[in-house]
Amino acid sequence: MTILPPLNGLRAFEVAARTGSYVSAAAELHVSPSAVSRLVKLLEQRLNVALFERLPNGLVLTERGAAYLSDLTAAFDRIGQATERLTSSGSMALLIGAGPTLAMRWLIPRLPGFHKKHPDIDVRLSTAIAGADPMRPDWTAAIRAGDGAWPGFASHFLFTADLFPVCAPALARGLRTPSDLSKTMILQVANAPEDWALWLKAADVHFELGHSKQFDYPAFALQAALDGLGVAMARAPFVADDLAAGRLVRPFGLNVPKGAGWWLVHRPHHEGNPALQAFRAWLLNVAKAAA
C-alpha cells in the first residue's frame, strides 16, 4: 500500500501554489506564512522533489510541481464534493458567502426561484464576511463587491454598485432639488462613510452632514428610510424590490458609480461542481434581468 505524504503538507503546497505566495496561503489556511513555508519544505524533503523555485519576487512552480498541483487540486475538489454529499442528506450543498445587506435585501427574496428549479441543491448562506478576501476556505462561492480582480479566483460580473438617495414617498414630496437635503435627516452607514460624500460632490451640493443618524449596516439605514425617518444612500441591488413596489422612491435621478461592481467569485477548481454551475447560471440570469 502506498504511504501518503502528510495531509497538512499537501494542503499547504496546494494553496500556496494556487494563490502564488505563502502570505496568501497563510490567510486562507489561518496559519502563519512561516508555518506554510515549513510544511512545504517538509513535503519536498519527504518527496525528494523540488516543487517551487524560490525567487526574490515570489514562488514559481517547477515543472514537476505544476503537474503535482493539477492532480492535488482535483483530489481536494473531489474530497470537498464528497463531503458536501455526505453532510447534505443526499442533496447537493453550496455554501455561499455574501454581505448581510445583500443577502437579506436581494439574494434571499430570490432564492425560492432557484429552489423551485433545483430542489436537490441546498444553498446555505454565510454572512460572516469580515476578513474574507474575497472568500473563506469553506465557502463554495461568494458574492462580493470590488473590481473583479482577485488573483487565484474566477470572477463573474453581476451588476454595478451605483449610488443614489432613497426615501419614503411622503418625504420625497419635499425634496425638489439636491440642496433640499440640507434640511432633511440624512441616514449614514458606518462601514460606507464615503457614499454620501461621493454623491453630493457629483450633484455639486456642498453642506455639512450634521443633521444625520448613523447606522452600522446599510440594511438598518434602508429600514429607517422605509419607516420615513430620513433619506438613505442606496446601492442599486439593495433597493430593487422596494423601488418596484413603491415603498421607496428616488427623489433625484442622479446615479453615481461606486467604482466597484458585484461579482460571483469562486475558486477555479470548483468549476466542475454541477451544483455551482446551476447556481451560477441562475444567478447570472437573475442579475441580468435586474440590471
Protein Blocks (a to p, Z undefined) as FASTA:
>chain_A
ZZdddfklmmmmmmmmmnopaklmmmmnopafklmmmmmmmmmmmnopafbdcdfkbccd
dfklmmmmmmmmmmmmmmmmmmmmmmngopacddddddfklmmmmmmmmmmmmmmmmmmb
ccdddfblghpafbcfkbmbdcdddehpaghiacddfbdcddcddddfklmmmmmbfklm
mmpccdddfklmmlmmmmmmmnopacdffbccddfbfklmmmmmmnopaccdddfklmmm
mmmnomaccfbfbdcdehiacdddddfklmmpmklmmmmmmmmmmmmmmZZ
